[in-house]
Amino acid sequence: MRIKITKSLVVAAQMQETETVPEALFPEGEYLANLTSEGKIEVINTKKIKARFSFSQFREKISLGEFVVVES
C-alpha cells in the first residue's frame, strides 16, 4: 500500500530489523507501507528506517489527517 504523510512527523522507528532508533523524521510525502507478520503496519522511510504502527494508531493518524491512503 502507499500512504501520503501530510505533515512532517517525528516517530519512534527501527533501523534494519534489530536496532531501535528513538526518533526518525518522516517528511511530507508518499511512502510504501506493508503489513508485518506481527499484524502491524510498517511505514518505510528509507531502505533501512521503518516505523511500525498498530491498526488503532494507523487509524488515528488517518482520522487526524496525518496519513492518507493513496493506494491499497
Phi and psi restraints in degrees (range 20) as a CNS / XPLOR table:
assign (resid 1 and name C) (resid 2 and name N)
       (resid 2 and name CA) (resid 2 and name C) 1.0 -117.3 20.0 2
assign (resid 2 and name N) (resid 2 and name CA)
       (resid 2 and name C) (resid 3 and name N) 1.0 136.2 20.0 2
assign (resid 2 and name C) (resid 3 and name N)
       (resid 3 and name CA) (resid 3 and name C) 1.0 -123.4 20.0 2
assign (resid 3 and name N) (resid 3 and name CA)
       (resid 3 and name C) (resid 4 and name N) 1.0 159.6 20.0 2
assign (resid 3 and name C) (resid 4 and name N)
       (resid 4 and name CA) (resid 4 and name C) 1.0 -116.4 20.0 2
assign (resid 4 and name N) (resid 4 and name CA)
       (resid 4 and name C) (resid 5 and name N) 1.0 129.1 20.0 2
assign (resid 4 and name C) (resid 5 and name N)
       (resid 5 and name CA) (resid 5 and name C) 1.0 -93.2 20.0 2
assign (resid 5 and name N) (resid 5 and name CA)
       (resid 5 and name C) (resid 6 and name N) 1.0 123.1 20.0 2
assign (resid 5 and name C) (resid 6 and name N)
       (resid 6 and name CA) (resid 6 and name C) 1.0 -86.3 20.0 2
assign (resid 6 and name N) (resid 6 and name CA)
       (resid 6 and name C) (resid 7 and name N) 1.0 -20.5 20.0 2
assign (resid 6 and name C) (resid 7 and name N)
       (resid 7 and name CA) (resid 7 and name C) 1.0 -144.9 20.0 2
assign (resid 7 and name N) (resid 7 and name CA)
       (resid 7 and name C) (resid 8 and name N) 1.0 146.0 20.0 2
assign (resid 7 and name C) (resid 8 and name N)
       (resid 8 and name CA) (resid 8 and name C) 1.0 -55.3 20.0 2
assign (resid 8 and name N) (resid 8 and name CA)
       (resid 8 and name C) (resid 9 and name N) 1.0 135.9 20.0 2
assign (resid 8 and name C) (resid 9 and name N)
       (resid 9 and name CA) (resid 9 and name C) 1.0 -124.7 20.0 2
assign (resid 9 and name N) (resid 9 and name CA)
       (resid 9 and name C) (resid 10 and name N) 1.0 146.3 20.0 2
assign (resid 9 and name C) (resid 10 and name N)
       (resid 10 and name CA) (resid 10 and name C) 1.0 -113.8 20.0 2
assign (resid 10 and name N) (resid 10 and name CA)
       (resid 10 and name C) (resid 11 and name N) 1.0 117.7 20.0 2
assign (resid 10 and name C) (resid 11 and name N)
       (resid 11 and name CA) (resid 11 and name C) 1.0 -134.0 20.0 2
assign (resid 11 and name N) (resid 11 and name CA)
       (resid 11 and name C) (resid 12 and name N) 1.0 160.1 20.0 2
assign (resid 11 and name C) (resid 12 and name N)
       (resid 12 and name CA) (resid 12 and name C) 1.0 -66.0 20.0 2
assign (resid 12 and name N) (resid 12 and name CA)
       (resid 12 and name C) (resid 13 and name N) 1.0 139.3 20.0 2
assign (resid 12 and name C) (resid 13 and name N)
       (resid 13 and name CA) (resid 13 and name C) 1.0 -141.0 20.0 2
assign (resid 13 and name N) (resid 13 and name CA)
       (resid 13 and name C) (resid 14 and name N) 1.0 -180.0 20.0 2
assign (resid 13 and name C) (resid 14 and name N)
       (resid 14 and name CA) (resid 14 and name C) 1.0 -132.2 20.0 2
assign (resid 14 and name N) (resid 14 and name CA)
       (resid 14 and name C) (resid 15 and name N) 1.0 138.8 20.0 2
assign (resid 14 and name C) (resid 15 and name N)
       (resid 15 and name CA) (resid 15 and name C) 1.0 -103.8 20.0 2
assign (resid 15 and name N) (resid 15 and name CA)
       (resid 15 and name C) (resid 16 and name N) 1.0 133.4 20.0 2
assign (resid 15 and name C) (resid 16 and name N)
       (resid 16 and name CA) (resid 16 and name C) 1.0 57.3 20.0 2
assign (resid 16 and name N) (resid 16 and name CA)
       (resid 16 and name C) (resid 17 and name N) 1.0 -141.5 20.0 2
assign (resid 16 and name C) (resid 17 and name N)
       (resid 17 and name CA) (resid 17 and name C) 1.0 -109.6 20.0 2
assign (resid 17 and name N) (resid 17 and name CA)
       (resid 17 and name C) (resid 18 and name N) 1.0 -11.0 20.0 2
assign (resid 17 and name C) (resid 18 and name N)
       (resid 18 and name CA) (resid 18 and name C) 1.0 -118.3 20.0 2
assign (resid 18 and name N) (resid 18 and name CA)
       (resid 18 and name C) (resid 19 and name N) 1.0 -29.3 20.0 2
assign (resid 18 and name C) (resid 19 and name N)
       (resid 19 and name CA) (resid 19 and name C) 1.0 -95.5 20.0 2
assign (resid 19 and name N) (resid 19 and name CA)
       (resid 19 and name C) (resid 20 and name N) 1.0 119.4 20.0 2
assign (resid 19 and name C) (resid 20 and name N)
       (resid 20 and name CA) (resid 20 and name C) 1.0 -88.0 20.0 2
assign (resid 20 and name N) (resid 20 and name CA)
       (resid 20 and name C) (resid 21 and name N) 1.0 137.0 20.0 2
assign (resid 20 and name C) (resid 21 and name N)
       (resid 21 and name CA) (resid 21 and name C) 1.0 -109.0 20.0 2
assign (resid 21 and name N) (resid 21 and name CA)
       (resid 21 and name C) (resid 22 and name N) 1.0 129.4 20.0 2
assign (resid 21 and name C) (resid 22 and name N)
       (resid 22 and name CA) (resid 22 and name C) 1.0 -57.4 20.0 2
assign (resid 22 and name N) (resid 22 and name CA)
       (resid 22 and name C) (resid 23 and name N) 1.0 -41.8 20.0 2
assign (resid 22 and name C) (resid 23 and name N)
       (resid 23 and name CA) (resid 23 and name C) 1.0 -149.7 20.0 2
assign (resid 23 and name N) (resid 23 and name CA)
       (resid 23 and name C) (resid 24 and name N) 1.0 142.3 20.0 2
assign (resid 23 and name C) (resid 24 and name N)
       (resid 24 and name CA) (resid 24 and name C) 1.0 -137.9 20.0 2
assign (resid 24 and name N) (resid 24 and name CA)
       (resid 24 and name C) (resid 25 and name N) 1.0 143.6 20.0 2
assign (resid 24 and name C) (resid 25 and name N)
       (resid 25 and name CA) (resid 25 and name C) 1.0 -85.4 20.0 2
assign (resid 25 and name N) (resid 25 and name CA)
       (resid 25 and name C) (resid 26 and name N) 1.0 129.7 20.0 2
assign (resid 25 and name C) (resid 26 and name N)
       (resid 26 and name CA) (resid 26 and name C) 1.0 -116.2 20.0 2
assign (resid 26 and name N) (resid 26 and name CA)
       (resid 26 and name C) (resid 27 and name N) 1.0 94.6 20.0 2
assign (resid 26 and name C) (resid 27 and name N)
       (resid 27 and name CA) (resid 27 and name C) 1.0 -66.2 20.0 2
assign (resid 27 and name N) (resid 27 and name CA)
       (resid 27 and name C) (resid 28 and name N) 1.0 163.3 20.0 2
assign (resid 27 and name C) (resid 28 and name N)
       (resid 28 and name CA) (resid 28 and name C) 1.0 -51.1 20.0 2
assign (resid 28 and name N) (resid 28 and name CA)
       (resid 28 and name C) (resid 29 and name N) 1.0 142.0 20.0 2
assign (resid 28 and name C) (resid 29 and name N)
       (resid 29 and name CA) (resid 29 and name C) 1.0 146.7 20.0 2
assign (resid 29 and name N) (resid 29 and name CA)
       (resid 29 and name C) (resid 30 and name N) 1.0 -175.0 20.0 2
assign (resid 29 and name C) (resid 30 and name N)
       (resid 30 and name CA) (resid 30 and name C) 1.0 -97.0 20.0 2
assign (resid 30 and name N) (resid 30 and name CA)
       (resid 30 and name C) (resid 31 and name N) 1.0 143.3 20.0 2
assign (resid 30 and name C) (resid 31 and name N)
       (resid 31 and name CA) (resid 31 and name C) 1.0 -137.9 20.0 2
assign (resid 31 and name N) (resid 31 and name CA)
       (resid 31 and name C) (resid 32 and name N) 1.0 153.0 20.0 2
assign (resid 31 and name C) (resid 32 and name N)
       (resid 32 and name CA) (resid 32 and name C) 1.0 -82.0 20.0 2
assign (resid 32 and name N) (resid 32 and name CA)
       (resid 32 and name C) (resid 33 and name N) 1.0 138.2 20.0 2
assign (resid 32 and name C) (resid 33 and name N)
       (resid 33 and name CA) (resid 33 and name C) 1.0 -131.6 20.0 2
assign (resid 33 and name N) (resid 33 and name CA)
       (resid 33 and name C) (resid 34 and name N) 1.0 139.5 20.0 2
assign (resid 33 and name C) (resid 34 and name N)
       (resid 34 and name CA) (resid 34 and name C) 1.0 -128.6 20.0 2
assign (resid 34 and name N) (resid 34 and name CA)
       (resid 34 and name C) (resid 35 and name N) 1.0 155.8 20.0 2
assign (resid 34 and name C) (resid 35 and name N)
       (resid 35 and name CA) (resid 35 and name C) 1.0 -89.4 20.0 2
assign (resid 35 and name N) (resid 35 and name CA)
       (resid 35 and name C) (resid 36 and name N) 1.0 127.6 20.0 2
assign (resid 35 and name C) (resid 36 and name N)
       (resid 36 and name CA) (resid 36 and name C) 1.0 -89.0 20.0 2
assign (resid 36 and name N) (resid 36 and name CA)
       (resid 36 and name C) (resid 37 and name N) 1.0 168.1 20.0 2
assign (resid 36 and name C) (resid 37 and name N)
       (resid 37 and name CA) (resid 37 and name C) 1.0 -67.3 20.0 2
assign (resid 37 and name N) (resid 37 and name CA)
       (resid 37 and name C) (resid 38 and name N) 1.0 -19.4 20.0 2
assign (resid 37 and name C) (resid 38 and name N)
       (resid 38 and name CA) (resid 38 and name C) 1.0 -85.8 20.0 2
assign (resid 38 and name N) (resid 38 and name CA)
       (resid 38 and name C) (resid 39 and name N) 1.0 0.7 20.0 2
assign (resid 38 and name C) (resid 39 and name N)
       (resid 39 and name CA) (resid 39 and name C) 1.0 83.1 20.0 2
assign (resid 39 and name N) (resid 39 and name CA)
       (resid 39 and name C) (resid 40 and name N) 1.0 20.2 20.0 2
assign (resid 39 and name C) (resid 40 and name N)
       (resid 40 and name CA) (resid 40 and name C) 1.0 -105.8 20.0 2
assign (resid 40 and name N) (resid 40 and name CA)
       (resid 40 and name C) (resid 41 and name N) 1.0 161.0 20.0 2
assign (resid 40 and name C) (resid 41 and name N)
       (resid 41 and name CA) (resid 41 and name C) 1.0 -101.0 20.0 2
assign (resid 41 and name N) (resid 41 and name CA)
       (resid 41 and name C) (resid 42 and name N) 1.0 122.9 20.0 2
assign (resid 41 and name C) (resid 42 and name N)
       (resid 42 and name CA) (resid 42 and name C) 1.0 -105.1 20.0 2
assign (resid 42 and name N) (resid 42 and name CA)
       (resid 42 and name C) (resid 43 and name N) 1.0 120.6 20.0 2
assign (resid 42 and name C) (resid 43 and name N)
       (resid 43 and name CA) (resid 43 and name C) 1.0 -101.2 20.0 2
assign (resid 43 and name N) (resid 43 and name CA)
       (resid 43 and name C) (resid 44 and name N) 1.0 125.8 20.0 2
assign (resid 43 and name C) (resid 44 and name N)
       (resid 44 and name CA) (resid 44 and name C) 1.0 -100.8 20.0 2
assign (resid 44 and name N) (resid 44 and name CA)
       (resid 44 and name C) (resid 45 and name N) 1.0 117.3 20.0 2
assign (resid 44 and name C) (resid 45 and name N)
       (resid 45 and name CA) (resid 45 and name C) 1.0 -83.5 20.0 2
assign (resid 45 and name N) (resid 45 and name CA)
       (resid 45 and name C) (resid 46 and name N) 1.0 -55.7 20.0 2
assign (resid 45 and name C) (resid 46 and name N)
       (resid 46 and name CA) (resid 46 and name C) 1.0 -132.7 20.0 2
assign (resid 46 and name N) (resid 46 and name CA)
       (resid 46 and name C) (resid 47 and name N) 1.0 179.9 20.0 2
assign (resid 46 and name C) (resid 47 and name N)
       (resid 47 and name CA) (resid 47 and name C) 1.0 -57.8 20.0 2
assign (resid 47 and name N) (resid 47 and name CA)
       (resid 47 and name C) (resid 48 and name N) 1.0 -28.6 20.0 2
assign (resid 47 and name C) (resid 48 and name N)
       (resid 48 and name CA) (resid 48 and name C) 1.0 -103.8 20.0 2
assign (resid 48 and name N) (resid 48 and name CA)
       (resid 48 and name C) (resid 49 and name N) 1.0 -23.0 20.0 2
assign (resid 48 and name C) (resid 49 and name N)
       (resid 49 and name CA) (resid 49 and name C) 1.0 -108.1 20.0 2
assign (resid 49 and name N) (resid 49 and name CA)
       (resid 49 and name C) (resid 50 and name N) 1.0 125.7 20.0 2
assign (resid 49 and name C) (resid 50 and name N)
       (resid 50 and name CA) (resid 50 and name C) 1.0 -137.6 20.0 2
assign (resid 50 and name N) (resid 50 and name CA)
       (resid 50 and name C) (resid 51 and name N) 1.0 146.8 20.0 2
assign (resid 50 and name C) (resid 51 and name N)
       (resid 51 and name CA) (resid 51 and name C) 1.0 -118.7 20.0 2
assign (resid 51 and name N) (resid 51 and name CA)
       (resid 51 and name C) (resid 52 and name N) 1.0 140.6 20.0 2
assign (resid 51 and name C) (resid 52 and name N)
       (resid 52 and name CA) (resid 52 and name C) 1.0 -115.2 20.0 2
assign (resid 52 and name N) (resid 52 and name CA)
       (resid 52 and name C) (resid 53 and name N) 1.0 137.0 20.0 2
assign (resid 52 and name C) (resid 53 and name N)
       (resid 53 and name CA) (resid 53 and name C) 1.0 -129.1 20.0 2
assign (resid 53 and name N) (resid 53 and name CA)
       (resid 53 and name C) (resid 54 and name N) 1.0 142.3 20.0 2
assign (resid 53 and name C) (resid 54 and name N)
       (resid 54 and name CA) (resid 54 and name C) 1.0 -72.8 20.0 2
assign (resid 54 and name N) (resid 54 and name CA)
       (resid 54 and name C) (resid 55 and name N) 1.0 166.6 20.0 2
assign (resid 54 and name C) (resid 55 and name N)
       (resid 55 and name CA) (resid 55 and name C) 1.0 -59.3 20.0 2
assign (resid 55 and name N) (resid 55 and name CA)
       (resid 55 and name C) (resid 56 and name N) 1.0 -40.5 20.0 2
assign (resid 55 and name C) (resid 56 and name N)
       (resid 56 and name CA) (resid 56 and name C) 1.0 -66.7 20.0 2
assign (resid 56 and name N) (resid 56 and name CA)
       (resid 56 and name C) (resid 57 and name N) 1.0 -39.4 20.0 2
assign (resid 56 and name C) (resid 57 and name N)
       (resid 57 and name CA) (resid 57 and name C) 1.0 -64.8 20.0 2
assign (resid 57 and name N) (resid 57 and name CA)
       (resid 57 and name C) (resid 58 and name N) 1.0 -40.7 20.0 2
assign (resid 57 and name C) (resid 58 and name N)
       (resid 58 and name CA) (resid 58 and name C) 1.0 -64.6 20.0 2
assign (resid 58 and name N) (resid 58 and name CA)
       (resid 58 and name C) (resid 59 and name N) 1.0 -45.6 20.0 2
assign (resid 58 and name C) (resid 59 and name N)
       (resid 59 and name CA) (resid 59 and name C) 1.0 -60.3 20.0 2
assign (resid 59 and name N) (resid 59 and name CA)
       (resid 59 and name C) (resid 60 and name N) 1.0 -39.8 20.0 2
assign (resid 59 and name C) (resid 60 and name N)
       (resid 60 and name CA) (resid 60 and name C) 1.0 -62.8 20.0 2
assign (resid 60 and name N) (resid 60 and name CA)
       (resid 60 and name C) (resid 61 and name N) 1.0 -43.8 20.0 2
assign (resid 60 and name C) (resid 61 and name N)
       (resid 61 and name CA) (resid 61 and name C) 1.0 -61.4 20.0 2
assign (resid 61 and name N) (resid 61 and name CA)
       (resid 61 and name C) (resid 62 and name N) 1.0 -37.9 20.0 2
assign (resid 61 and name C) (resid 62 and name N)
       (resid 62 and name CA) (resid 62 and name C) 1.0 -67.8 20.0 2
assign (resid 62 and name N) (resid 62 and name CA)
       (resid 62 and name C) (resid 63 and name N) 1.0 -44.4 20.0 2
assign (resid 62 and name C) (resid 63 and name N)
       (resid 63 and name CA) (resid 63 and name C) 1.0 -66.4 20.0 2
assign (resid 63 and name N) (resid 63 and name CA)
       (resid 63 and name C) (resid 64 and name N) 1.0 -29.3 20.0 2
assign (resid 63 and name C) (resid 64 and name N)
       (resid 64 and name CA) (resid 64 and name C) 1.0 -80.3 20.0 2
assign (resid 64 and name N) (resid 64 and name CA)
       (resid 64 and name C) (resid 65 and name N) 1.0 -9.1 20.0 2
assign (resid 64 and name C) (resid 65 and name N)
       (resid 65 and name CA) (resid 65 and name C) 1.0 82.4 20.0 2
assign (resid 65 and name N) (resid 65 and name CA)
       (resid 65 and name C) (resid 66 and name N) 1.0 9.3 20.0 2
assign (resid 65 and name C) (resid 66 and name N)
       (resid 66 and name CA) (resid 66 and name C) 1.0 -77.1 20.0 2
assign (resid 66 and name N) (resid 66 and name CA)
       (resid 66 and name C) (resid 67 and name N) 1.0 -32.0 20.0 2
assign (resid 66 and name C) (resid 67 and name N)
       (resid 67 and name CA) (resid 67 and name C) 1.0 -117.4 20.0 2
assign (resid 67 and name N) (resid 67 and name CA)
       (resid 67 and name C) (resid 68 and name N) 1.0 142.1 20.0 2
assign (resid 67 and name C) (resid 68 and name N)
       (resid 68 and name CA) (resid 68 and name C) 1.0 -129.7 20.0 2
assign (resid 68 and name N) (resid 68 and name CA)
       (resid 68 and name C) (resid 69 and name N) 1.0 127.1 20.0 2
assign (resid 68 and name C) (resid 69 and name N)
       (resid 69 and name CA) (resid 69 and name C) 1.0 -78.0 20.0 2
assign (resid 69 and name N) (resid 69 and name CA)
       (resid 69 and name C) (resid 70 and name N) 1.0 117.2 20.0 2
assign (resid 69 and name C) (resid 70 and name N)
       (resid 70 and name CA) (resid 70 and name C) 1.0 -88.9 20.0 2
assign (resid 70 and name N) (resid 70 and name CA)
       (resid 70 and name C) (resid 71 and name N) 1.0 -41.6 20.0 2
assign (resid 70 and name C) (resid 71 and name N)
       (resid 71 and name CA) (resid 71 and name C) 1.0 -149.6 20.0 2
assign (resid 71 and name N) (resid 71 and name CA)
       (resid 71 and name C) (resid 72 and name N) 1.0 132.6 20.0 2
